[in-house]
Amino acid sequence: MELFEQITASVSSFLWGWPMIILLLGTHIFLTIRLKFPQRKIFTAIRLSFKKDPDSEGDVSQFGALATSLAATIGTGNIIGVATAVAFGGPGAVFWCWLTGVFGIATKYAEGLLAIKYRVKTSSGEMLGGPMYALERGLKQKWLGILFCIFTAMAAFGIGSTVQANSIALLMQETYGVSEHITGIVVALGIALVIFFGVKGIARVCMTLVPLMAILYIGGCIYILILNHAYLGEAFKLIISSAFTPHAAGGGFLGTSVMLAARYGIARGLFSNESGLGSAPIVAAAAQTRNPVRQALVSSTGTFWDTVIICALTGLVLVTSVLAFPDIDYTQGGALTKAAFGKIPYVDTSILAIGILTFAFSTILGWGYYSGKAIEYLGGKKLLRVYRVIWISSIYFGSTMNLQAVWNIADSVNALMAVPNLISLIFLSGVAVKETQKYLWENRLEDTADPEDL
C-alpha cells in the first residue's frame, strides 16, 4: 500500500508540476491578451451576477449557476491549500497565487461563453453544456468530449466525494467527538436529498450556503488582520519581495527560492479556482441568460471571488500570523491555519471548522452536478441512476478510509480533465473573440442572441 501511495504521489506531482503550470497559466495569459483583457469589466460582471434574465432560456438564474460553481470551487484548497503554499513556497507564493487568479478570470470567462454558445436543449427543455459539447459541436471532436467526461466522472469519486467526506468526518471527530460512521451516513443522506431535486435544488441550497460561508470566512479573516494590523505593511513587503528574490530561513518561514514560491503559488492558485479545468462551464450552461457574453462575465467572477479575494485574504492572514508568532511550527499547512484562526476570542477555531464543513459539503454538491452531466453525456439517464447510487455510497466509505492514495489519484485525474478543455479553449478562442467583440466591446450586453447563433 505504501508503494502504491508513493507511485500515485509521483504521478500527481508530475501532472501538477511545471508542464501543467505552463499549460494552464499559458492559456490564461493567451486568452487575456486575445480577448483584450476582459478583467477590465469585473465590476460590470459582479453587477450582472445579481441580475436575472427570467425570459431567457435556461434552468437556473445566472446567480444560481454562479453559486453552484462557487460551491464546488471554494473549498479546502482556499484554506489548507494556500497554507501549504506559504509553508513550502514562502510568503512570495501568495503573490503568485493571486496573480494566477487575475489571469485566470479570462479563462473562466471563455469557458462560460463557450458553454452557452454550444449548449443543447433536451426534449424535456433542460439545458446541457460544457467542454464536451464545445468539443463535439465546435471542434467536431466528440472523442475528446468523451475523454473529458470519463475524467470528470472519475474525479468526482476523489475530489468530489470521498476526500471531502473524509475532511468532514475528521473535523467532526476531532472537534466534536462524532463517530466518522455517523458523519458519513448523515452527509450521504443530505447530499442524496439535495441531488434528488436536480440542478434547481442544488442551486437553491448553494445560493444560501455559498454567501453564508463566504461571509463568515471573510469576516474571520478580516478580524485576524485587524488583530495583526501592526504586521500588515511588513507582510505586503515580504510577499512582493519574496516573489522575485530568494528568501532565507528565519522569522518563522522556511528558506525558499523564487522558483519554489512561483511553483507552489501558481499550482495552488490554479487548483483552487479551477479556471481551465472545465468543471464550472457545465453548470454555466444551465443559466438563464440572453447572450453568451453575459453569462461569461458572471462566470468570470467565480475566479475573482475564489482567488483574487478569498485566497489573497487567507495568504495575508497566514503571513501576518507567522510574523506575529514566529516561534510556532508552521511547516505544516493545517497547523499554520489552525494557529492563525485560534487567535479569534470566544469563537476560536469554530469559524475554521464551520468553513471547512460547509466548503466540503458544498464541493460535494457541485461535483454531484458536474459528474451527473458527464455521465448523462456518456450513457443517458439509465447510466446516471446507477452511477449516482455508487457515487453517493462512496461518500460514506470516504468518511471512514485513509485516503492519501485517493487524493493523489483525484489530483491526477483532475489535471487530465484540463487537457481536452484547454484544447477547446485554445482552438475555439476565435469564436470567443467574435462574441466578445459583438456583445462586450460594442456595448450590446442587453441584446438577445439570435437562436440560430447558439
C-alpha positions, 0 to 999 in steps of 0.5 A, spaced: 500 500 500 505 504 501 508 503 494 502 504 491 501 511 495 508 513 493 507 511 485 500 515 485 504 521 489 509 521 483 504 521 478 500 527 481 506 531 482 508 530 475 501 532 472 501 538 477 508 540 476 511 545 471 508 542 464 501 543 467 503 550 470 505 552 463 499 549 460 494 552 464 497 559 466 499 559 458 492 559 456 490 564 461 495 569 459 493 567 451 486 568 452 487 575 456 491 578 451 486 575 445 480 577 448 483 584 450 483 583 457 476 582 459 478 583 467 477 590 465 469 589 466 469 585 473 465 590 476 460 590 470 460 582 471 459 582 479 453 587 477 450 582 472 451 576 477 445 579 481 441 580 475 436 575 472 434 574 465 427 570 467 425 570 459 431 567 457 432 560 456 435 556 461 434 552 468 437 556 473 438 564 474 445 566 472 446 567 480 444 560 481 449 557 476 454 562 479 453 559 486 453 552 484 460 553 481 462 557 487 460 551 491 464 546 488 470 551 487 471 554 494 473 549 498 479 546 502 484 548 497 482 556 499 484 554 506 489 548 507 491 549 500 494 556 500 497 554 507 501 549 504 503 554 499 506 559 504 509 553 508 513 550 502 513 556 497 514 562 502 510 568 503 512 570 495 507 564 493 501 568 495 503 573 490 503 568 485 497 565 487 493 571 486 496 573 480 494 566 477 487 568 479 487 575 475 489 571 469 485 566 470 478 570 470 479 570 462 479 563 462 473 562 466 470 567 462 471 563 455 469 557 458 462 560 460 461 563 453 463 557 450 458 553 454 452 557 452 454 558 445 454 550 444 449 548 449 443 543 447 436 543 449 433 536 451 426 534 449 424 535 456 427 543 455 433 542 460 439 545 458 446 541 457 453 544 456 460 544 457 467 542 454 464 536 451 459 539 447 464 545 445 468 539 443 463 535 439 459 541 436 465 546 435 471 542 434 467 536 431 471 532 436 466 528 440 472 523 442 475 528 446 468 530 449 468 523 451 475 523 454 473 529 458 467 526 461 470 519 463 475 524 467 470 528 470 466 522 472 472 519 475 474 525 479 468 526 482 469 519 486 476 523 489 475 530 489 468 530 489 466 525 494 470 521 498 476 526 500 471 531 502 467 526 506 473 524 509 475 532 511 468 532 514 468 526 518 475 528 521 473 535 523 467 532 526 471 527 530 476 531 532 472 537 534 466 534 536 467 527 538 462 524 532 463 517 530 466 518 522 460 512 521 455 517 523 458 523 519 458 519 513 451 516 513 448 523 515 452 527 509 450 521 504 443 522 506 443 530 505 447 530 499 442 524 496 436 529 498 439 535 495 441 531 488 434 528 488 431 535 486 436 536 480 440 542 478 434 547 481 435 544 488 442 544 488 442 551 486 437 553 491 441 550 497 448 553 494 445 560 493 444 560 501 450 556 503 455 559 498 454 567 501 453 564 508 460 561 508 463 566 504 461 571 509 463 568 515 470 566 512 471 573 510 469 576 516 474 571 520 479 573 516 478 580 516 478 580 524 485 576 524 488 582 520 485 587 524 488 583 530 495 583 526 494 590 523 501 592 526 504 586 521 500 588 515 505 593 511 511 588 513 507 582 510 505 586 503 513 587 503 515 580 504 510 577 499 512 582 493 519 581 495 519 574 496 516 573 489 522 575 485 528 574 490 530 568 494 528 568 501 532 565 507 530 561 513 528 565 519 522 569 522 518 563 522 518 561 514 522 556 511 528 558 506 525 558 499 527 560 492 523 564 487 522 558 483 519 554 489 514 560 491 512 561 483 511 553 483 507 552 489 503 559 488 501 558 481 499 550 482 495 552 488 492 558 485 490 554 479 487 548 483 483 552 487 479 556 482 479 551 477 479 556 471 481 551 465 479 545 468 472 545 465 468 543 471 464 550 472 462 551 464 457 545 465 453 548 470 454 555 466 450 552 461 444 551 465 443 559 466 438 563 464 441 568 460 440 572 453 447 572 450 453 568 451 457 574 453 453 575 459 453 569 462 461 569 461 462 575 465 458 572 471 462 566 470 468 570 470 467 572 477 467 565 480 475 566 479 475 573 482 471 571 488 475 564 489 482 567 488 483 574 487 479 575 494 478 569 498 485 566 497 489 573 497 485 574 504 487 567 507 495 568 504 495 575 508 492 572 514 497 566 514 503 571 513 501 576 518 500 570 523 507 567 522 510 574 523 506 575 529 508 568 532 514 566 529 516 561 534 510 556 532 511 550 527 508 552 521 511 547 516 505 544 516 499 547 512 493 545 517 497 547 523 499 554 520 491 555 519 489 552 525 494 557 529 492 563 525 484 562 526 485 560 534 487 567 535 479 569 534 476 570 542 470 566 544 469 563 537 476 560 536 477 555 531 469 554 530 469 559 524 475 554 521 471 548 522 464 551 520 468 553 513 471 547 512 464 543 513 460 547 509 466 548 503 466 540 503 459 539 503 458 544 498 464 541 493 460 535 494 454 538 491 457 541 485 461 535 483 454 531 484 452 536 478 458 536 474 459 528 474 451 527 473 452 531 466 458 527 464 455 521 465 448 523 462 453 525 456 456 518 456 450 513 457 443 517 458 439 517 464 439 509 465 447 510 466 446 516 471 441 512 476 446 507 477 452 511 477 449 516 482 447 510 487 455 508 487 457 515 487 453 517 493 455 510 497 462 512 496 461 518 500 460 514 506 466 509 505 470 516 504 468 518 511 471 512 514 478 510 509 485 513 509 485 516 503 492 519 501 492 514 495 485 517 493 487 524 493 493 523 489 489 519 484 483 525 484 489 530 483 491 526 477 485 525 474 483 532 475 489 535 471 487 530 465 480 533 465 484 540 463 487 537 457 481 536 452 478 543 455 484 547 454 484 544 447 477 547 446 479 553 449 485 554 445 482 552 438 475 555 439 478 562 442 476 565 435 469 564 436 470 567 443 473 573 440 467 574 435 462 574 441 466 578 445 467 583 440 459 583 438 456 583 445 462 586 450 466 591 446 460 594 442 456 595 448 450 590 446 450 586 453 442 587 453 441 584 446 438 577 445 442 572 441 439 570 435 437 562 436 440 560 430 447 563 433 447 558 439 
